[in-house]
Amino acid sequence: MWNRSRDKVDALVSSGATACDGPADALEASPHVVCLAGYSVWRSLVEDHDLEARLDGRCIIQLTGGMIDEVREHASFIKSHGGRLVDGALMCFPGQIGTEDASLLASGESDVLAAYDPLLRTLAPTWTNLGDDITKPAVLSRALTAGILTSLVGLVNGIAICRAGGISLDIYLDHVEKSDAIVPADKRRLIEAVRDGDTERTQASVKVWEEAHQTIHAVAETMGTNLVLQDALKAVFQEGGRMGLGDHDLSALIDVFDSSPSV
């Protein structure tokens, strides 16, 4: 193995890894390369060390996650130099890699994925095969990150409202953990509603959620917190109302975001 930081290599050598002095040596030492740096970093390494000719017959397992154009350009580059490619994304923390909690998304030609299945299983025993469309790991990983990120940003916004209102963050934490108990089931319900095309039946309509958000917006404004997040949510609900979704389930807001809305 080779890494730009030698101390990280040395730490793994003590656990049985074989160190290489440079990226060219690493390519020569193995029929495959696992890349965790960004596409631009990887491309720079290839160009700076004249590695293009060494890609022939080797498999590049690219797990950085990136933008669609980067993924396509990289795939074309590898193919043009005789290499094979597994493009994917790790959706877990480093400590989860190799455990049942690891999440790995991967795409590539079926024979390549089959050949490298044992290696991929060392990273994630139940890795997800997304087929031969090389862009799908980028799409799915960004979609998953969108849900995680917006949830965490909302949490931080809630912290700001509590602090402005003199609410103990210990109390906030306690009730966040209690309210989180209802979230997984409702996430499943929302996904299944969109999947099944059943976004009208509801116990709490878009309009009800919008009214709830109006009170959040008002309290946040009274507390003097920055309204950038609340204004964004307000715009989403307003667009949903304009599209006639007020009496539908919250899942109907898919039509606000969808590239081909049904309404």
C-alpha positions as CSV (number, residue, x, y, z in Angstrom):
1,M,0.0,0.0,0.0
2,W,1.0,3.7,-0.5
3,N,-0.4,6.8,1.1
4,R,0.6,10.4,0.9
5,S,1.2,10.3,4.7
6,R,3.9,7.8,5.4
7,D,3.0,7.5,9.1
8,K,-0.4,6.1,8.2
9,V,1.3,3.4,6.0
10,D,3.7,2.5,8.8
11,A,0.8,2.1,11.3
12,L,-0.8,-0.5,8.9
13,V,2.5,-2.2,8.1
14,S,2.7,-3.1,11.8
15,S,-0.6,-5.0,11.3
16,G,0.7,-6.9,8.3
17,A,0.4,-4.6,5.3
18,T,3.1,-4.3,2.7
19,A,4.4,-0.7,2.2
20,C,5.3,0.8,-1.2
21,D,7.6,3.8,-1.7
22,G,5.4,5.4,-4.3
23,P,2.1,5.1,-6.3
24,A,3.9,3.5,-9.2
25,D,5.3,0.8,-6.9
26,A,1.8,0.3,-5.5
27,L,0.3,-0.2,-9.0
28,E,3.0,-2.7,-9.8
29,A,2.5,-4.6,-6.5
30,S,-1.2,-5.3,-6.9
31,P,-3.7,-6.0,-9.7
32,H,-6.1,-3.6,-8.0
33,V,-6.0,-0.2,-6.4
34,V,-8.5,1.1,-3.8
35,C,-8.8,4.9,-3.9
36,L,-10.2,6.9,-1.0
37,A,-9.0,10.4,-2.1
38,G,-10.9,12.7,-4.3
39,Y,-11.1,12.3,-8.0
40,S,-8.9,15.4,-8.6
41,V,-6.2,14.1,-6.2
42,W,-6.2,10.7,-7.8
43,R,-6.0,12.2,-11.3
44,S,-3.1,14.4,-10.2
45,L,-1.2,11.4,-8.8
46,V,-1.7,9.6,-12.1
47,E,-0.5,12.5,-14.2
48,D,2.4,13.6,-11.8
49,H,3.8,10.1,-11.7
50,D,3.1,9.1,-15.3
51,L,0.9,6.2,-14.3
52,E,-1.4,6.1,-17.3
53,A,0.5,3.2,-19.0
54,R,0.4,1.2,-15.7
55,L,-3.4,1.2,-15.6
56,D,-3.7,-1.5,-18.3
57,G,-5.2,-4.7,-16.9
58,R,-5.6,-3.2,-13.4
59,C,-8.8,-2.6,-11.5
60,I,-9.3,0.8,-9.9
61,I,-11.8,0.6,-7.0
62,Q,-12.8,4.2,-6.6
63,L,-14.7,4.8,-3.3
64,T,-14.5,8.6,-2.9
65,G,-17.9,9.6,-4.1
66,G,-18.1,12.6,-6.3
67,M,-20.1,14.6,-8.9
68,I,-21.7,13.0,-11.9
69,D,-19.4,14.6,-14.4
70,E,-16.3,13.5,-12.4
71,V,-17.6,9.9,-12.2
72,R,-18.2,9.7,-16.0
73,E,-14.9,11.4,-16.9
74,H,-13.0,9.1,-14.6
75,A,-14.7,6.0,-16.0
76,S,-13.8,7.1,-19.5
77,F,-10.2,7.8,-18.5
78,I,-9.7,4.4,-16.9
79,K,-11.3,2.6,-19.8
80,S,-9.2,4.5,-22.4
81,H,-6.0,3.2,-20.6
82,G,-7.1,-0.4,-20.5
83,G,-8.1,-0.5,-16.8
84,R,-11.2,-1.9,-15.2
85,L,-13.3,0.0,-12.7
86,V,-15.5,-0.4,-9.6
87,D,-17.0,3.0,-8.7
88,G,-18.6,3.3,-5.3
89,A,-19.0,5.1,-2.0
90,L,-18.5,4.2,1.6
91,M,-21.5,5.4,3.7
92,C,-20.1,4.7,7.1
93,F,-17.5,5.8,9.6
94,P,-13.9,4.3,9.4
95,G,-14.5,2.2,12.5
96,Q,-17.5,0.4,10.9
97,I,-15.5,-0.7,7.8
98,G,-15.3,-4.5,7.7
99,T,-18.2,-4.9,10.1
100,E,-21.8,-5.8,9.6
101,D,-22.6,-2.1,10.1
102,A,-20.5,-1.1,7.1
103,S,-22.3,0.4,4.1
104,L,-20.7,0.2,0.7
105,L,-22.4,1.1,-2.6
106,A,-20.7,-0.1,-5.8
107,S,-21.3,-0.2,-9.6
108,G,-19.4,-1.6,-12.5
109,E,-19.4,-4.2,-15.2
110,S,-20.9,-7.4,-13.9
111,D,-17.8,-9.6,-14.4
112,V,-15.6,-7.0,-12.6
113,L,-18.0,-6.8,-9.6
114,A,-18.1,-10.6,-9.5
115,A,-14.3,-10.8,-9.6
116,Y,-13.8,-8.3,-6.8
117,D,-16.8,-9.4,-4.6
118,P,-14.5,-11.1,-2.0
119,L,-12.4,-7.9,-1.7
120,L,-15.5,-5.7,-1.4
121,R,-16.9,-8.0,1.3
122,T,-13.8,-7.4,3.4
123,L,-14.9,-3.7,3.4
124,A,-18.6,-4.4,3.8
125,P,-19.9,-8.0,4.2
126,T,-23.2,-7.0,2.7
127,W,-22.2,-4.4,0.1
128,T,-24.8,-3.2,-2.3
129,N,-24.5,-3.9,-6.0
130,L,-26.1,-1.1,-8.0
131,G,-25.4,-2.6,-11.4
132,D,-23.5,-1.3,-14.4
133,D,-24.6,2.3,-14.3
134,I,-21.4,3.9,-13.0
135,T,-23.2,7.0,-11.7
136,K,-25.6,5.3,-9.3
137,P,-23.3,5.2,-6.2
138,A,-22.8,9.0,-6.6
139,V,-26.5,9.6,-6.8
140,L,-27.5,7.3,-4.0
141,S,-24.7,8.4,-1.6
142,R,-25.6,12.1,-2.2
143,A,-29.3,11.3,-1.6
144,L,-28.5,9.6,1.6
145,T,-26.2,12.4,2.7
146,A,-28.9,15.0,1.9
147,G,-31.2,13.3,4.4
148,I,-28.5,13.1,7.0
149,L,-27.2,16.6,6.5
150,T,-30.6,18.3,6.5
151,S,-31.5,16.5,9.7
152,L,-28.3,17.5,11.4
153,V,-28.5,21.1,10.3
154,G,-32.1,21.2,11.6
155,L,-30.7,19.8,14.9
156,V,-28.1,22.6,15.1
157,N,-30.9,25.1,14.3
158,G,-32.9,23.7,17.2
159,I,-29.8,24.2,19.5
160,A,-29.7,27.9,18.5
161,I,-33.4,28.3,19.3
162,C,-33.0,26.6,22.7
163,R,-29.9,28.7,23.6
164,A,-31.7,31.9,22.6
165,G,-34.7,30.9,24.7
166,G,-32.7,29.9,27.8
167,I,-33.4,26.2,27.4
168,S,-30.8,23.8,28.9
169,L,-29.2,21.8,26.1
170,D,-29.2,18.8,28.4
171,I,-33.0,19.0,28.4
172,Y,-33.0,19.5,24.7
173,L,-30.8,16.4,24.3
174,D,-33.1,14.3,26.4
175,H,-36.2,15.2,24.4
176,V,-34.4,14.9,21.0
177,E,-33.5,11.3,21.9
178,K,-37.2,10.7,22.9
179,S,-38.6,12.2,19.7
180,D,-36.1,10.3,17.6
181,A,-38.0,7.1,18.5
182,I,-40.7,8.1,16.1
183,V,-38.5,9.1,13.2
184,P,-37.4,5.8,11.7
185,A,-40.9,4.5,11.3
186,D,-42.1,7.8,9.6
187,K,-39.1,7.8,7.3
188,R,-40.1,4.3,6.2
189,R,-43.7,5.5,5.8
190,L,-42.7,8.5,3.6
191,I,-40.5,6.4,1.3
192,E,-43.1,3.7,0.9
193,A,-45.8,6.3,0.2
194,V,-43.8,7.8,-2.6
195,R,-42.7,4.3,-3.9
196,D,-46.4,3.2,-4.0
197,G,-47.8,6.5,-5.3
198,D,-50.0,6.9,-2.2
199,T,-49.2,10.4,-1.1
200,E,-52.8,11.6,-0.6
201,R,-53.8,9.5,2.4
202,T,-52.6,11.2,5.6
203,Q,-53.0,11.8,9.3
204,A,-51.2,15.1,9.1
205,S,-51.4,17.0,5.8
206,V,-48.8,19.3,4.2
207,K,-51.0,22.2,5.4
208,V,-50.9,21.0,9.0
209,W,-47.1,20.7,8.8
210,E,-46.9,24.1,7.2
211,E,-48.9,25.6,10.1
212,A,-46.6,23.9,12.5
213,H,-43.6,25.3,10.7
214,Q,-45.2,28.8,10.9
215,T,-45.0,28.6,14.7
216,I,-41.4,27.4,14.5
217,H,-40.6,30.3,12.2
218,A,-42.3,32.8,14.5
219,V,-40.5,31.5,17.7
220,A,-37.2,31.5,15.9
221,E,-37.8,35.0,14.8
222,T,-38.8,36.1,18.3
223,M,-35.7,34.5,19.7
224,G,-33.6,36.5,17.3
225,T,-32.0,33.5,15.6
226,N,-30.9,33.6,11.9
227,L,-33.9,32.5,9.8
228,V,-32.0,31.2,6.8
229,L,-33.1,27.6,7.4
230,Q,-36.7,28.5,8.4
231,D,-37.1,30.8,5.3
232,A,-35.9,27.9,3.1
233,L,-38.5,25.6,4.7
234,K,-41.2,28.3,4.3
235,A,-40.4,28.5,0.6
236,V,-40.8,24.7,0.3
237,F,-44.3,24.8,1.9
238,Q,-45.3,27.8,-0.2
239,E,-44.4,25.9,-3.3
240,G,-46.3,22.9,-2.1
241,G,-49.3,25.1,-1.6
242,R,-49.0,26.6,-5.0
243,M,-49.0,23.0,-6.5
244,G,-52.2,22.2,-4.6
245,L,-50.6,19.7,-2.2
246,G,-52.0,21.2,1.0
247,D,-54.4,18.4,1.7
248,H,-52.0,15.7,0.8
249,D,-49.5,13.8,3.0
250,L,-46.1,15.2,3.7
251,S,-44.7,12.7,1.2
252,A,-46.5,14.6,-1.5
253,L,-43.7,17.3,-1.2
254,I,-41.8,14.9,-3.5
255,D,-43.5,16.9,-6.3
256,V,-41.7,20.0,-5.1
257,F,-38.4,18.4,-5.5
258,D,-39.0,15.9,-8.3
259,S,-37.6,16.5,-11.8
260,S,-40.9,15.1,-13.3
261,P,-43.7,16.0,-10.8
262,S,-47.0,14.2,-11.1
263,V,-49.0,17.3,-10.2
